[in-house]
């Protein structure tokens, strides 16, 4: 008998012992590979099987895949099966898998289903691996002898298959649970990471810090050894690499891809197509071959890029690249990067919006120049440098006011005026140093701060260039315009100087230049310093004066020219300063207007005038109208209507007894709102007098739109009536008649002026010929003297 024939089944007792040992060992085994190896090498072989293969079914039950084998051959004791993948529709193993029934053959040479291996067998035993009616695989045993397998073999192998099936299911279930837990953990980590990205995108105020934090999170979720964020500016056609990581090392220098290179990059390709790109090395090379882009730098093994849109000007791209074969990107990575790209887009948009707001806060909207705040900050910083400088350094501030800009603005319109200003700014910018701070302070007022000048000569040279640039004729919207500027100059070389002080000095010098004629330059000097000191003292004392009732109203009568009949008073303020004595309005009204204190002063004087009207009425005096000069600033808020209404109520004033005077330019600055305010005052009978008419440039164009009641011809026109006719007076009177407006001629000082105006049809006058401004008591006495019957209003 051959050696193989002696390999009979062991005793029943030993078989049971092997099965029991197998059952116990199953408790310790947790991996399928270890399990299959144990079954073939330690269990089946000991049970007397000499050739055994374990197959598992694929997910769709289409194939049987070999997972473990054990066998002997006549020639080689290390025999391994050669057919490792069998379609489930073929062979005896496929039959067992399909029918889920065991199969025993005494002579497979007669079996049409048998598929011969490299060492054909004669006997075959195959049992299915089934758990809860689900096919897991088969155990297939073969033997070179005929009629080898018995019912005992079938029974023992079926027992092994049953135990093995249960263990396979247990391990798979455990592995599935482990994978599920790991996936849940990974999902939680990913969720936390994405939430953290959203938080830092919302909270971060610095993009560099945001990018650093972002990369740390991305690198924990993606293989991002090589990573960059690019921002594409469509206006200038440039891609700036805002953040770059190469081999996990940050590159601090910001890189810009030139126009010539940009069109050849993969980044531009996905920005232009507005679609993400995920590709391996071969696919990347195919894009290059197709002409989509060119190779820039090294060829990646895997490339993933996602475009994003920030706003109408900016687009961006976020890219990760791998140069290792074992690190490739997949669709999951694409989904994560797409989400991240949205957060990056929002962070960049917020940063750009913040920068735009900061720029608007520090720059003039029309010209783009620095504004007053930024100018003062630059001056402060420069003054601080005096303390650190080893040698004395000198800084200079030029204060420029364009001559006659208002006439251009009024005559040709605001659009032409704006274009003119922009052209002047461009001309000046080309004549100053790039390090100089050029600022717009107001409508036609500018400043140029020159740091670290050598001497006065350097400043004079700069002034020559500036004046030369301004003097060149400009072609603006079909008009040829020529400008000139009045310039004030002030210097600082001490750490104790102040920025606002330097600005005030240059401003004072500019006003001196302007008062000297057009196109002049004046340097700040001691005389201006004394004047500036007096102005500062007045500014400081104004509020104290209002609080302590230091202001008194004087009243100058307005009278009819046909007979000396007083119809109203103009209230004129006088300041009884506790130290300086009587201060002229010309000395404090411009300062109050400049500082904004005019608002409080006007409101105080309106209270004083209303109280005086009430006092006169209670004393039984004739009813009279008072007009009070107010700043145009009051015609920028409807609150002024409420204020005037409260005065009429508080002091029980008859309608029309407290009226207002305003200069013509004040109303034109905001014509629509001023008109609403004037109409809002109409129920109170408040009349509006247009003061100093004829001295402005725009009133004639807007006069028909202004709901005013009386024009006051400026004294400068009346002065010229002494020796000759003044056609302008005739024109104003004719205009007023056509618009059905009353006219008051200011500054009548002699009978000839009175007679001429009366003959021309002027109804009302005001001037020293009748009376100078008088205190309240004397003004009322004058009214009583010239009025036998109370004025009917």
Secondary structure in CASP SS format (residue, H / E / C, confidence):
PFRMAT SS
TARGET T0000
AUTHOR 0000-0000-0000
METHOD secondary structure of the structure
MODEL  1
X C 1.00
X C 1.00
X C 1.00
X H 1.00
X H 1.00
X H 1.00
X C 1.00
X C 1.00
X C 1.00
X C 1.00
X C 1.00
X H 1.00
X H 1.00
X H 1.00
X H 1.00
X H 1.00
X H 1.00
X H 1.00
X H 1.00
X H 1.00
X H 1.00
X H 1.00
X H 1.00
X H 1.00
X H 1.00
X H 1.00
X C 1.00
X C 1.00
X C 1.00
X C 1.00
X C 1.00
X H 1.00
X H 1.00
X H 1.00
X H 1.00
X H 1.00
X H 1.00
X H 1.00
X H 1.00
X H 1.00
X H 1.00
X H 1.00
X H 1.00
X H 1.00
X C 1.00
X C 1.00
X C 1.00
X C 1.00
X C 1.00
X C 1.00
X C 1.00
X E 1.00
X E 1.00
X E 1.00
X E 1.00
X E 1.00
X E 1.00
X C 1.00
X C 1.00
X C 1.00
X C 1.00
X C 1.00
X E 1.00
X E 1.00
X E 1.00
X E 1.00
X E 1.00
X E 1.00
X E 1.00
X E 1.00
X C 1.00
X C 1.00
X C 1.00
X C 1.00
X C 1.00
X C 1.00
X C 1.00
X C 1.00
X C 1.00
X C 1.00
X C 1.00
X C 1.00
X C 1.00
X C 1.00
X E 1.00
X E 1.00
X E 1.00
X C 1.00
X C 1.00
X C 1.00
X H 1.00
X H 1.00
X H 1.00
X H 1.00
X H 1.00
X H 1.00
X H 1.00
X H 1.00
X H 1.00
X C 1.00
X C 1.00
X C 1.00
X E 1.00
X E 1.00
X E 1.00
X C 1.00
X C 1.00
X H 1.00
X H 1.00
X H 1.00
X C 1.00
X C 1.00
X C 1.00
X C 1.00
X C 1.00
X C 1.00
X C 1.00
X C 1.00
X C 1.00
X C 1.00
X C 1.00
X C 1.00
X E 1.00
X E 1.00
X E 1.00
X E 1.00
X E 1.00
X E 1.00
X E 1.00
X E 1.00
X E 1.00
X C 1.00
X C 1.00
X E 1.00
X E 1.00
X E 1.00
X E 1.00
X E 1.00
X E 1.00
X E 1.00
X E 1.00
X E 1.00
X E 1.00
X C 1.00
X C 1.00
X C 1.00
X C 1.00
X C 1.00
X C 1.00
X C 1.00
X H 1.00
X H 1.00
X H 1.00
X H 1.00
X H 1.00
X H 1.00
X H 1.00
X H 1.00
X H 1.00
X H 1.00
X H 1.00
X H 1.00
X H 1.00
X H 1.00
X H 1.00
X H 1.00
X H 1.00
X H 1.00
X H 1.00
X H 1.00
X H 1.00
X H 1.00
X H 1.00
X H 1.00
X H 1.00
X H 1.00
X H 1.00
X H 1.00
X H 1.00
X H 1.00
X H 1.00
X H 1.00
X H 1.00
X H 1.00
X H 1.00
X H 1.00
X H 1.00
X H 1.00
X H 1.00
X H 1.00
X H 1.00
X H 1.00
X H 1.00
X H 1.00
X H 1.00
X H 1.00
X H 1.00
X H 1.00
X H 1.00
X H 1.00
X H 1.00
X H 1.00
X H 1.00
X C 1.00
X C 1.00
X C 1.00
X H 1.00
X H 1.00
X H 1.00
X H 1.00
X H 1.00
X H 1.00
X H 1.00
X H 1.00
X H 1.00
X H 1.00
X H 1.00
X H 1.00
X H 1.00
X H 1.00
X H 1.00
X C 1.00
X C 1.00
X C 1.00
X C 1.00
X E 1.00
X E 1.00
X E 1.00
X E 1.00
X E 1.00
X E 1.00
X E 1.00
X E 1.00
X C 1.00
X C 1.00
X C 1.00
X C 1.00
X E 1.00
X E 1.00
X E 1.00
X E 1.00
X E 1.00
X E 1.00
X E 1.00
X E 1.00
X E 1.00
X C 1.00
X C 1.00
X E 1.00
X E 1.00
X E 1.00
X C 1.00
X C 1.00
X C 1.00
X E 1.00
X E 1.00
X E 1.00
X C 1.00
X H 1.00
X H 1.00
X H 1.00
X H 1.00
X C 1.00
X C 1.00
X C 1.00
X H 1.00
X H 1.00
X H 1.00
X H 1.00
X H 1.00
X H 1.00
X H 1.00
X H 1.00
X C 1.00
X C 1.00
X C 1.00
X E 1.00
X E 1.00
X E 1.00
X E 1.00
X H 1.00
X H 1.00
X H 1.00
X H 1.00
X H 1.00
X H 1.00
X H 1.00
X H 1.00
X H 1.00
X C 1.00
X C 1.00
X C 1.00
X C 1.00
X C 1.00
X C 1.00
X C 1.00
X C 1.00
X C 1.00
X C 1.00
X C 1.00
X C 1.00
X E 1.00
X E 1.00
X E 1.00
X E 1.00
X E 1.00
X E 1.00
X E 1.00
X E 1.00
X C 1.00
X C 1.00
X C 1.00
X C 1.00
X E 1.00
X E 1.00
X E 1.00
X E 1.00
X E 1.00
X E 1.00
X E 1.00
X E 1.00
X E 1.00
X C 1.00
X C 1.00
X C 1.00
X C 1.00
X C 1.00
X C 1.00
X C 1.00
X C 1.00
X H 1.00
X H 1.00
X H 1.00
X H 1.00
X H 1.00
X H 1.00
X H 1.00
X H 1.00
X H 1.00
X H 1.00
X H 1.00
X H 1.00
X H 1.00
X H 1.00
X H 1.00
X H 1.00
X H 1.00
X H 1.00
X H 1.00
X H 1.00
X H 1.00
X H 1.00
X H 1.00
X H 1.00
X H 1.00
X H 1.00
X H 1.00
X H 1.00
X H 1.00
X H 1.00
X H 1.00
X H 1.00
X E 1.00
X C 1.00
X C 1.00
X C 1.00
X C 1.00
X C 1.00
X C 1.00
X E 1.00
X C 1.00
X H 1.00
X H 1.00
X H 1.00
X H 1.00
X H 1.00
X H 1.00
X H 1.00
X H 1.00
X H 1.00
X H 1.00
X H 1.00
X H 1.00
X H 1.00
X H 1.00
X H 1.00
X H 1.00
X H 1.00
X C 1.00
X C 1.00
X C 1.00
X C 1.00
X C 1.00
X E 1.00
X E 1.00
X E 1.00
X E 1.00
X E 1.00
X E 1.00
X E 1.00
X E 1.00
X E 1.00
X C 1.00
X C 1.00
X H 1.00
X H 1.00
X H 1.00
X H 1.00
X H 1.00
X H 1.00
X H 1.00
X H 1.00
X C 1.00
X H 1.00
X H 1.00
X H 1.00
X H 1.00
X H 1.00
X H 1.00
X H 1.00
X H 1.00
X H 1.00
X H 1.00
X H 1.00
X H 1.00
X H 1.00
X H 1.00
X H 1.00
X H 1.00
X C 1.00
X C 1.00
X C 1.00
X C 1.00
X C 1.00
X C 1.00
X C 1.00
X E 1.00
X E 1.00
X E 1.00
X E 1.00
X C 1.00
X C 1.00
X C 1.00
X C 1.00
X E 1.00
X E 1.00
X E 1.00
X E 1.00
X E 1.00
X E 1.00
X E 1.00
X E 1.00
X E 1.00
X C 1.00
X C 1.00
X H 1.00
X H 1.00
X H 1.00
X H 1.00
X H 1.00
X H 1.00
X H 1.00
X H 1.00
X H 1.00
X H 1.00
X H 1.00
X H 1.00
X H 1.00
X H 1.00
X H 1.00
X H 1.00
X C 1.00
X C 1.00
X E 1.00
X E 1.00
X E 1.00
X C 1.00
X C 1.00
X E 1.00
X E 1.00
X E 1.00
X C 1.00
X C 1.00
X C 1.00
X E 1.00
X E 1.00
X E 1.00
X E 1.00
X E 1.00
X E 1.00
X E 1.00
X E 1.00
X C 1.00
X C 1.00
X C 1.00
X C 1.00
X C 1.00
X C 1.00
X H 1.00
X H 1.00
X H 1.00
X H 1.00
X H 1.00
X H 1.00
X H 1.00
X H 1.00
X H 1.00
X H 1.00
X H 1.00
X H 1.00
X H 1.00
X H 1.00
X H 1.00
X H 1.00
X H 1.00
X C 1.00
X C 1.00
X C 1.00
X C 1.00
X C 1.00
X E 1.00
X E 1.00
X E 1.00
X C 1.00
X C 1.00
X H 1.00
X H 1.00
X H 1.00
X H 1.00
X H 1.00
X H 1.00
X H 1.00
X H 1.00
X H 1.00
X H 1.00
X H 1.00
X H 1.00
X H 1.00
X H 1.00
X H 1.00
X H 1.00
X H 1.00
X H 1.00
X H 1.00
X H 1.00
X H 1.00
X H 1.00
X C 1.00
X C 1.00
X C 1.00
X E 1.00
X E 1.00
X E 1.00
X E 1.00
X E 1.00
X E 1.00
X E 1.00
X E 1.00
X E 1.00
X E 1.00
X C 1.00
X C 1.00
X C 1.00
X C 1.00
X E 1.00
X E 1.00
X E 1.00
X E 1.00
X E 1.00
X E 1.00
X E 1.00
X E 1.00
X E 1.00
X E 1.00
X E 1.00
X E 1.00
X E 1.00
X C 1.00
X C 1.00
X C 1.00
X E 1.00
X E 1.00
X E 1.00
X C 1.00
X H 1.00
X H 1.00
X H 1.00
X H 1.00
X H 1.00
X H 1.00
X H 1.00
X H 1.00
X H 1.00
X H 1.00
X H 1.00
X C 1.00
X C 1.00
X H 1.00
X H 1.00
X H 1.00
X H 1.00
X H 1.00
X H 1.00
X H 1.00
X H 1.00
X H 1.00
X H 1.00
X H 1.00
X H 1.00
X H 1.00
X H 1.00
X H 1.00
X H 1.00
X H 1.00
X H 1.00
X H 1.00
X H 1.00
X H 1.00
X C 1.00
X C 1.00
X C 1.00
X C 1.00
X C 1.00
X C 1.00
X E 1.00
X E 1.00
X E 1.00
X E 1.00
X E 1.00
X C 1.00
X C 1.00
X H 1.00
X H 1.00
X H 1.00
X H 1.00
X H 1.00
X C 1.00
X C 1.00
X H 1.00
X H 1.00
X H 1.00
X H 1.00
X H 1.00
X H 1.00
X H 1.00
X H 1.00
X H 1.00
X H 1.00
X H 1.00
X H 1.00
X C 1.00
X C 1.00
X C 1.00
X C 1.00
X C 1.00
X C 1.00
X C 1.00
X E 1.00
X E 1.00
X E 1.00
X E 1.00
X E 1.00
X E 1.00
X H 1.00
X H 1.00
X H 1.00
X H 1.00
X H 1.00
X C 1.00
X C 1.00
X H 1.00
X H 1.00
X H 1.00
X H 1.00
X H 1.00
X H 1.00
X H 1.00
X H 1.00
X H 1.00
X H 1.00
X H 1.00
X H 1.00
X H 1.00
X H 1.00
X C 1.00
X C 1.00
X C 1.00
X E 1.00
X E 1.00
X E 1.00
X E 1.00
X E 1.00
X E 1.00
X C 1.00
X C 1.00
X C 1.00
X C 1.00
X C 1.00
X H 1.00
X H 1.00
X H 1.00
X H 1.00
X H 1.00
X H 1.00
X H 1.00
X C 1.00
X C 1.00
X C 1.00
X C 1.00
X E 1.00
X E 1.00
X E 1.00
X E 1.00
X C 1.00
X H 1.00
X H 1.00
X H 1.00
X H 1.00
X H 1.00
X C 1.00
X C 1.00
X C 1.00
X C 1.00
X C 1.00
X C 1.00
X C 1.00
X H 1.00
X H 1.00
X H 1.00
X H 1.00
X H 1.00
X H 1.00
X H 1.00
X H 1.00
X H 1.00
X H 1.00
X H 1.00
X H 1.00
X C 1.00
X C 1.00
X C 1.00
X E 1.00
X E 1.00
X E 1.00
X E 1.00
X E 1.00
X C 1.00
X C 1.00
X C 1.00
X C 1.00
X H 1.00
X H 1.00
X H 1.00
X H 1.00
X H 1.00
X H 1.00
X H 1.00
X H 1.00
X H 1.00
X H 1.00
X C 1.00
X C 1.00
X C 1.00
X E 1.00
X E 1.00
X E 1.00
X C 1.00
X C 1.00
X C 1.00
X C 1.00
X C 1.00
X C 1.00
X C 1.00
X E 1.00
X C 1.00
X H 1.00
X H 1.00
X H 1.00
X H 1.00
X H 1.00
X H 1.00
X H 1.00
X H 1.00
X H 1.00
X H 1.00
X H 1.00
X C 1.00
X C 1.00
X C 1.00
X C 1.00
X C 1.00
X C 1.00
X C 1.00
END
